[in-house]
Amino acid sequence: MFSKYKKPTVTKNATAPATATKGNAAPVAPPKVDDTHKTMMRSMPSRPAEVAAHDKEKRRKERLGEIKLELHKALLDNLNLAALDTATEQELRTEINAIANETLEDMGIVLSRDERQTLSQDLFFEVTGLGPLETLLKDDTINDILVNGPQQIFVERNGKLELTDITFKDERHLLRIIDKIVSAVGRRVDESNPYVDARLADGSRFNAMVPPIAVDGSLVSIRKFKKDKLGIDELVKFGAFTEEMAAYLQAAVSTRLNIIVSGGTGSGKTTTLNALSGFIDDSERILTIEDTAELQLQQTHVGRMESRPPNVEGKGAVSQRDCLKNALRMRPDRIIVGETRGEEVIDMLQAMNTGHDGSMTTIHANSARDGVSRLENMIAMAGIEMPIKAMRSQIASAVNLIVQASRLQDGSRRMTSITEITGMEGDVISMQEIFRYQRVGLTPDNKIIGHFTATGVRSHFSERFKLWGYDLPPAIFEPMVAE
């Protein structure tokens, strides 16, 4: 009955699934607030994560979930999986529809046209993609996908978290999708190795942690890969920083200052690093080193390296530090480390100090001063015995500029500070802030009001800029006058 994708012999023993019906727990009334305190408290907005589904809709989804599970089993029994690699999408969809329709007839189940289309699409994603996650991965408005167990999937849109109505069937279903992802890139995750970093086929960053470390079900986070790289012009248009700041950063990158992009998780560090790399001349040789390859450099001469975890036997690990040491022997003009978080900081600073100027990296820190402290801590964690003054002198001579990226409380991302490191004053690293984002208030709908402004301090590297042909006008460094 079926085509070449049908297995030669099939034994079917399909039975209609039992529909489970679960009642909702009775809602709990919120505690009352004393009237005497009402004037001191703002009314809190309802959490977008709370989705009240009707019992009928919930039962319908549970029923479709049971049917989909049976149909998926039938597909595994009937499809010739070895022939799928050569099948076109239309051929595969036709074959899945045929097997699903026959199985539904055998089970004696009648579905509406919309329900059949939904099941067909879900089954196609189960066979060829990542199951329930596939729809979210195709949604360009989503930045992050966060899975807290099989029944709770959040997404981030415009800096805000939302709970979706998409779920996995159970923990085994979720673990099967996780294993499908990590096995595709030669990695593994199980009880002995309960966490993993990987990269999806489209370049999205994937992290998972499974039981017993994840108590209430496997935890998954996916940072989606942006197909359209945001350049400086787009970031200026979106209000991440101003044209004056962009002109300054262009001069800093073009004159080969060593730059660190600092910020918290999800603040836009990698996006900023990608945008800054656009100012690098196309004739330069660039080597990138990352734990999970995310950078999207547009230059012609780019060598990309990615670290590797140990294998099942605990051998074969290649760290960022190993890649960085080897990169120094590969005649780079610039070295870009996706994120410095450990002992590789020593080699990064050495590279910045020994002729590989113009190098860039990112670190996790809340401010420029905290970023310097983080560098000191990473050097100490690397087990290097070094006097504090010598350590700070090394940092001061290696790093020229710290760009601070932040995600604000309304979900917007801003370049909140650009700070230069000018040298040492005694035992202290001297720094001067050139630009900052000045917050002035909050709108009734919790949107931050603020503006970018220069601090009035002239750049320590003005002469260097001028010698390289970037004579920035003095007006760039003049502070904004409040109206």
N, C-alpha and C positions, 0 to 999 in steps of 0.2 A: 504493500500500500504506500509505503514511504519511499523516499529517494535514497541516494547513496549514503546519506548521513544516518540512516536507520541501521541498527545492528542486525546481523543476519538472523539471529534467533532471539526471541524475547519471551519471557515468562511473566505474565502479569497476574498480580493478586491484589488488586486495588480495592480498598474498602472505603466507604464514605466516612469522613472524619466526624468525630463527635464534636458538636459545637459547645464550647465552654462559655458559660455566662457568668459574669462576675458583677456583683453589685458594687456601687460606689459607697464608700464610707460616708457617714453623715457629716455634713460640714460643721466645723467648730466655730462658734461665734467669737469674733474678736473681742479682746478685753476692752472694757470701757475706760475712757480717759477722764480723769477728774476735770470738771469744768474750770477750776481755778488755774489750770495749766494750759488751757487751750490757746491763749494769746501768746504763749512762749514757744509753741510748737508749730512747725509747718506741716501741712497735710502731705503725707507721703504718697507718691504716685503708685498705682497698682503695679505689681510686678508683671512684666510682659511674659514671664516664664509660666504663669498660671493659665493653663488652657482648660476650660470647662467643656468637656465633650459630652454630648447627650448619650444616654444609655443605648438608644437604638443605633446610633452611629458607631458606638464602641463595639456593640455586638456584631455589627456588620463587618467591621475591620477584623475582629477576632475570627469570624467565619471565613473571610477571604484569606486570612493568614493560614488557617488550617488547610484550606483547599490548595493554596500555593505550595505548602510543604509537601502535600501528596503529589502535586503535579511535578514538583522539582525531583522527587524520587523517581517518578515515571520517566522524566527526561534523562536522568542518569542511567536508567535501565535500558532506554531505547536509543539514545543518541550515540552515534559513532564518533566519540570524542576525538579520535585520531584524525578524522577527516575535517574537523572544524577549522583547522589552520588555513585550509585552501578555500573555505566557503565564503561567499560574499554575504554581506549583511542581509540582503533581501532573501537569499536562499535559506539562511539560518532562521530568519523570522518566519518564513513559510513553514519550515520543518517544525519549529517549536509550536506554531499554531495548530498544525495537523495533529501532533502528538497530544497537545493539551486538549483539543476538541474530542479526540477519541477517548482519552482518559476520563473526561467529564461525562461522556455518554455512558461509559462503563460504570461510573460511580453513581449515575442517575441524578446528577446535579444540573440544574438549569440556572443560568446566570443571564443578567441583562447584557446588552451590547457594550455598555460602558465598563461593566465589571470584567467582561472578557478582554477588552482592550487593556485595562489596567493590569490584569493578571499576565497577559501576554508580554507587556512591556517589562513588568517586574521579573518574569522568567528570563527574558532576554538579558537583562542586567545581571541576573544570577549566573547565567552561563558564561557571558562574555566579559562582564565587568565586576563591580564591587557591590552588587546587591543593592540594598537600600541606600547606600552612600552615593550611588551613581547619579541620582537625580540632583543631589546637593552639589556634587562636583561640577555638574553642567550649568549650575546657576551662577552667572557672572557677578551677581550682587552680593554673594557670600564671600567673606574673607577667611573665616576659620570655621572648621567643623569640629565639635567637641562631643565625644560620646562618653556618657557616664553609665556604663552598663547597657544591656540590650534594650531597655525600655525608655531611655532618656537620651535624646540627641539634641544638642544645642547648636545654633549657628550664630556667627557674628555678622551683622550688617550695619554699616556706617558706625562702627565702634560700639554697638549695643548688642547684647546677647538676647537671643530669642529661642524659646523652646519649640521644636517642630513636632508635627504629628506623625513623623516617620519613626518606626521602631524595627528592631530585629525580632525574629521569632523567639529566640531564647539565647542563652549564653553560648551554646554550641554553635549556633548560627553566626554569632559575632566572632567567635574564635576561628571559625572556618574562613571568614573574610580576612581577618588579620593574618592568618597563615598564608592565604593566597597572595597578599601584598608582600610580605617579607620574604617568602620563598622565591618570588620573582626576581629579587635583587640579591639572592644568595645568602640571606640571613635567616635566623631562626628565633623563635620565642616559645618558651615553655616554662615549666615550673623551675627548672634549674637555671634558666636564663630569662627571667620574667619581664624584661623591658628591652625595647629595641628602637632604634632610629632607622628610618628607611626613606626612600624616595619613590613616589609614584611615577607612572609612565609619563605623565605630563610635567614632571618636575616638582610637584607639590611635596612639601615636607611632611613626613608621617612619623608619629611617635605613639607607641603603645606600651601599656603595662597590664599584665594579666594576673589573675589569681595565682597563688595566695597573697601576693603583695597588694593587688587591687581587691579590696575587701568586698565591695558590693557589685562586682562584675568588672569586666575588662574596661580600662580607660584608654581612649583613643583621642588624639588631637591631630588635626590636619591643617597645616598652613597652606592655603591654596596658592598655586603658582600663577602669577600674573602673565597672561599671554602678551599683553601690550605693556611693555616696559615704560614706567613713568619717568620721563626726563625732567630736566630742570624747568623747562617752560610749563609743563603740566603741573608740577608741584607749586610753582609760583601762582598759576591760575587757580589752584585749589586752596591757596592761602597758607601753604606750609611755611613759606618764607617770602621775602620781598625781592624785587629786582635788584635792589642795592646789595642785599646779602648774596644774591646769585652772582653779581659782578665780582664781589670780594672773593667768593669761593672759587670762581673761575681763575682768578689771579693766583689763589693759594695752590690749587691743584696744578695749574700750568707751570708755576715756578718751583714745583717739586717739593712743597712742604710736606712733612710727615703728618698725617691726619688720623685722629681717632674719632669715630662716631660712637657716642655714648648714649645710653638710654635703657629703659626698662623693656620687659617683654611686650611685644606688639606695638612698640612706639614708632616703628618705621625705620629702624637702623639699617636693615639690608636695603630697603628702598632708597634711603638717602645715599648709601654707599654706591648703589647702582647708578644713581643720578650723578654723583660726583665723578664717577669713572668716565662719564661722557665727556669730561674736559681733558682727558688724557689724549695726547697726540697719537694718531694712528700708526706712526712709525716706531713706537716704543714696544718693546717685548714685555708682556705682562704675564706673571704667573699667579694663579689663584689657588688658595688652599682652604678647604672647608671640610667640616664633618659631614654635612649633607649639601651637595652642590646646589646652590640657589642663585648665585650671581649670574647676571645676564649682560656680560660685557659685549660691546658692539665693535671693538677694535679687531683688526685683522690678525694680529700676532698675539694670541692668548693661549696659554697652556694651563689646563685645569687639572687640579689634583683633589682627590677625596680620600679621607682617612678610612681605615677599615678595622672593624672590631675583630677580636680573636675568633677562631673557628671552634668547633665542638670540643676539640682537644685542648682548647685554651692557647693555641699557638696561631701565628700568622698575623697578629695585630700590627697595624701601621698607624701610628698616631700623627696628629698634626705636626708635632715637633719633628718626627722623622721626615715628613714631607718638606718641612721648612728647611731642615738641614740640607736635604738633597737639592732643594730649589736654589740655594746659594751657589751651587756648582753648575747651574744651568744658564748662566749669563743673563739674569733678568735685569731689565731697567727698573721695573717696579714689582713689588710683591704685595699682593692683597690677601689678607687672611680674613675669611668670612667672619669668624668670631674668636677672639682670644679669651680663653677661660682657664688656662692651666700653665704648665711648665713651659709651653712654647713661647710664653712672653719673653723669656730670656733671649731666645734666638731672634724673635721679632725686634726687640730693642737693639740687639747687636747688628742686625741687618740695616736698621735705620741709621745706625751710627757708623757704618762701614761702607758707605758709597751707594747703598740702595735707597737714596732719598726719593721722596715721592710715594713711599709706601703707605698703605692704609689698612685699618682693621676696625672692628667694633668690639665694645665691651659692655657689660651690664653695669650701669651706675646711674645714680639719680641726679648728679651734677658733675661739672668739670672737676671740682676739688675732690669729690668722691671717686671720680674716675682715676685720678692720680693715686689715691689711697688704695684702690683696687689693684692697680699695677704693682704697688709695693707689696700688697698681700700675696699676689700671685707669685712674685719673686721669692717671698719667704716660703710659700708652700712648695716651691720647686726644690727646696732644701739647699739653697745657695746661701752660704755664710758670707754676708757682706755688710759692712758698716752702713748705718742708715744714711749718712751723708753721701757716701759713694753710690748708694742705690738711687737716691734722689738726683744726684748729679747725672747719673746715667739716663734717667727718665727725662730730665730737663734738656739734655743735649740731643736726645733722640726724638722726642715728640714736640712738634711745633704748634699744633692746633687741635682743640677738642671741640667737636660739634655735638651739642646736646639735643637729642630728639626726645619728645615726650608725647604721651597720649593723655589728653586732658580728661576731666571728669565727664564732659559731654560727648566723649568718643572721638573728638577731633584730634588730629596729630599736627604738632607744630615743632619747628626748630626753635626751641626756647632760648638757646644761648649759643654764641660762638665766642670761644675764649682762646687767647693766645698764651703759650708758655714762653716767657721771656728770659728765663735763666734761674740763677740761684741768688738768694739773699741770706747769707749765713747758711743755716741748715734747712731753710724753707724754700720750696719751689715758688718762684714769683710768677703770677698770672695776671692777665688783664682781660676783662670782658669787652668785646668790641660791639656786639649786637645782642639784644635780648627781646623776649616777648613780654610785654607789660600787660598784666591782667588788671582790669578796672572794675569789673562787676559781673553780674549774672542776670540774664533775662528771666521773666516769669516761667518760661518753659525750660529752664536750666541750661541755656546756651551761654557759653562764656563770651564775655565782651572784653576785647583787648586789642592791642596793636603792637606792631614791631617797631623798634626804635634803636638807633645807634646810641652808644653811651657817651659819645663825645671824645673818646680816647682814640688818638691816631694810631694806626697799626704799627706795631714794632717792625714789620717787614715791608714798610712802604718803600724804602730804598731798594730792597730786593725786587719788589714788583716793578719799580721804575727801570731797573737795569735789564729786566726781562721783557720790557715793552708793555707793561701794564701800569700805566700812570693813572691811578684812580683819582677822580676829582675829590677835593677835600669835603665837598658837601655830603659825600657818602657817610662820613663819620660824624656828621652833625646830628645831635639828638632831635627827635620829633617834638615839635612844640604843641602842647595840649591846647585844644580849642575851647 
